[in-house]
Amino acid sequence: MAGSKTWTVMSIMNWSANYLEEKNIDESKTVIEWLLCETLSCSRMDLYLQFDRPMSESELAIFRPMLLKCAANQPVQQVVGNCEFYGIKLAVNEHVLIPRPETERLVEESISLSEKIFKDINHSTVEKKEGNKTEDKEPAFIPPAELRILDIGSGSGCIAIALAMHIPYAKITAIEKSDEAVKVLKRNINFYNLEKRISVIHADIRGYRPAIPFHMIVSNPPYVAEHEMSTLDQNVSYFEPYLALSDKDNGLSFYRFFAEMFTNWMSPKGVALLEYGGNGQTLEMKKIFSAYEHRVIKDYQQDDRVFVVNMKAEA
């Protein structure tokens, strides 16, 4: 990228995409589009409308260091400092896990279940007694209560914020133990003015005792087994927080802890939705939660991904 040459948006895109391809960076064109949109503060559509526009030296000065970071295999989301999740733009950095499309399936299912749970906790059967006769009436609607949701290991807040924005009656508690991740979490919550809807608790879940039970618990905990960390792509294992990926064990330690404790945190009709490592962990997950009603939700790639647990004991 010689400094004396006049670079247009198109020429810089083509040259940079080839450069990343030579470095074996996946989806190089998409990465460059992302970097250029960030550099020029424009949408992808606007980017394609200005291909012939020369880039200024100040713009190139912003673009070049980002390109070098991506060439070193750093995730583009970290390089630009943001990502999109469930239609929401979120700040991310090296201290939080970059939200994945698989986790959107957990959010989608949580939103779907929330309506039924909310109706269950807000309706009661009114019985009118006439002598020895009991007459059942239609369920009477009680003024709306909050749907209390706990997000364990909230990280960037992607799950909590997506749920808050799609479930207007939700009151969410986001618990996160990492000092640096909490900063990102609060930044994202504040950006969307959700401080009154999402409460942040800076603590380890293993020492947490809620004052009142939750109707729904969601979590994307570390589920990569320690021996599998070396098989991950370098841009994941090297740049993303280790403790957000792996439990330094077999990937199941959180679920075993959760199975012992979640009855103390959840209301009688509550439900938990837990992301996990997919097909290879399904059998063990079913053993861990064998005492309770449970089912598996597949992700968009048709892999097992979300484990749904009801408080009701398995018959």
N, C-alpha and C positions, 0 to 999 in steps of 0.2 A: 504494500500500500504506500506507494511513493507520495511524499508530501507535495511535490510540484504538480502532480496531475490533477486535473479537474474531475472530481468524482460526482456523477449523478446518482440519484437513488437507485436506478436500475443497475448501473455499473458496479456500485458498491455491493449491491445484493448478490449479483452473479459472482464477483470475485470472492466475496466472503463466504458464500455457500460452498464454493469449490475448495476454499481453504479449510473449512471445517470438515468437508468430506475427506480430504487428505489426512486429517487428524482422526478419522474414523468416528466422528461425532454423528449420532443418529439424528435424523430429521433436520438436517442442516439448514434447509431453506426455511422451515418453520422457525427455527431458532433465530435466523437472521431477520426474518420479518418481525419477530418479537423485539429484538434489539433495536431495529430501526423505528418501530412504533414508539418505543420508550425514548429514543433519542430525539425524535421529531414531535413527540407528544401528540400523536395522531392515532386514529383507528386503522385497522388493517385495510378497510375499504378506502380510506383517505390516502393510505400509502400507495395504493395502486393507481391513484389519480394523479400522482406527482412523480412518476418514474423519471421524467426528463429533467426534474429540478436539480440544479447543482447543490451539493451539500457544502455548507460553510466550514471553515476551519474549526470554529467553536463546536459545531455539531460533530465533526470528525474526532475532535478531542474527547467528546463524550463517548462516542461509539467505539473507538479503538481499544481502550482498556476493557470494556465489556466483552469485546470479541476475543481478546486474549484469555480472559477468564473462561469463556465457553470452550475455547480451544484446549484448555487444561482440564476439560471435562466437568467443570463446575456446573451444576444445574442452572439452566437459564432463569428459572424462577428466583433463585438466590441472587443471581447477577443483577436482575432488574428490581428485585426486592418485593415482588408481588406475584400473585397467581390468581386464577379464577377457579372457583369451586361452587357448584350448584348455582351458577349465574351470579355469584357474588365475588367481588374483587377483594382480596385479602393481602395484607402485608405478611411477608415471610422472610426468614433469614436462616443462618446456619444453626440456630438454636431450636428450631421447630421442624417437625416433619412436614414435608411438602404434601398438601392434601392430594389424594389420589382419586381417580374416577370410581374405583371400587367402593370408596367410602360414601359416595353419593347414593349408592344403593341402600346403605344403612339409613341415611337421611330420608330417602324416599319412603321406605317402609315405616319409619318412625312417624312421619307426617300422616301416612295412611292410617296407622293404628291410633293416633292421638284423638281423632274425632270420636271413635267408639269409646275409648277410655274416658274422655271428657263427658260424654253423654251418661256413661255409667255412674260417674261420681256426682252428677248434677241432677239426677232424677231419683224419685222415690215413689213407691206405690202408696197411695192414700187409701186407707180402708175406712169405710163408713159402716159402723155397726148399727143395725136396726133389730133390737131384741136379740134373738139368737142367730140372726142372719148377718153374715159378713159380706159386704158388697165391694168388689174390687173396682177401683176407678182407673182411668188412664193415668199414667205417670205424670206427676205434677212437676213442672219445671221450677227449680229453686234458683235464685239469683246466682249467676255464674261464679264458680270458684276457680282458682288457678289450677292449671295442670302443672304439677311440680315435677321438673325433670332434672336429673343429675347427670352431668357429663364428666366422666372420669378420665383424667389425663388429657385435658382439653387442648393443650398445645397452642396452635394459632387461633383456636376458637372456631374452626370451620364448621364443626357439627353444631355447636351451641348457637352460633350466629344464624346459620341456615334454618335451624328449627325456630328460633325466635322470630325470624322474618316471615316464616310460613305458617306458624301456629300463633295467632294473636293472643290466645288466652294462656300461653305458656309462661311460666316463671322458672327460670333456669339457674341452676347452681353449677358453675364450672370450676372443677378442682384441678389444680396443677402444682406439681412440686418443684419444678425447675425455676430458679430465680429469673433467668433470662427469657424463658418461654412465657412467664407471667407478664413480662413487659410487652411482648408481642400480642399476647391475648388481650390485655387491657387496651392497647393501641387500636386493635381491630374493633373491639366493643365500642370504644369511644367514637371511632370514625362513623359508626352507624347509629350513634346516640341511643345505645341499648343498655346504658348503665342501670336503668331502673328495671330492666327485664332480665338481665344476666348478672348474677352475683359471682364474684371471683373469690375463691378460697385458695390461698397459697399454702398448701400442705400436702403431705403424703396421704394417700387414701387409706393406708393401713392404720393410721391414727385418727381417722375421721369418724365422728359419731354425730349424725344429724339430729337436730332437735325434733323434727317431724319427718314422717316417712315420705318417700317420693312415689309418684304414680308411674314414672318411667325412668329407667336408667339406660344410658347409652355410653358406649366406649369403643375406642379403637386403640387397644393397648399394645405394648410391644409383644409380638408373637413370632418373631423369627428366632429359631433355635440358634444357639451360639455356633454350633458346628456348620450352620448354613450361611453364616455371615460372609464367608469367603466366596460364596457363589453369587452374591449380589453384584449388580453392575457397580463399577468403581465410583460413578457419580452419585450412587446411593451410599455405599458403605464408607466411602472416604469423606463425603461432604455433609451427610445428614447425621443428626445426633444419634449416637449408638444406643443410648438408653431408651430412645423413642422407637427403635427398631427391634431390639432384642432384650430378653429378660436375663441374659447371660446363663441360660439354662436350656430347657428343651422347648421353650416357646409357650408353655402351658401354665406357668406358675401363677400368673394373674388369675386365670380362670378357676384354678383350684382354690385360691384365696377367696375369690368372688363367690363361689358356690357355698362356701362356709359362712359368709358374712351377709350376703345380700338380703336375706330375710329380715335382718335387723334394720335395713334401710328402706324397705319398700312397703307400700300399702297392700292390703289383701288382694286387690284386683290389679296389682301392678304388673308391668312387663319390662324385661330387660332385653336390649338389642346389642349384641357384642360382635364386632368384626373379628375375624380370626383368619388363620393362615390357609384356609381352603381345604381341598379334598383330602390332603394328607393328614389333617388334624380332625376331621369330622368324627371318626370313630371314637377317639379319645374324648372329644367334646361331649358326645352322647353319653359316655361313661361318667364323666364328671358331673353332668346334670341329669343323671338317670332318675333321680328322685322327683323331678319336676317335669311338667309338660314342656315340650320343646319342639322346635322345628327349624329347618335350615332354609335360608334364602340364598338363591344363586345371584351372582353379580352379572354384569352385562356380557361377560365372556362365558357365561354358563358354568362358572366354577363356584363351588360352595364358598360363601363369604360371610354371611351374617347369621349368627346363632340367636334365635329368639327364645327366651325363657319366661314362662308364666309362673306366678307365685303358686298357682294351684298345683298340688302334688299329683304326680303321675298315678293313675289308677292301677 
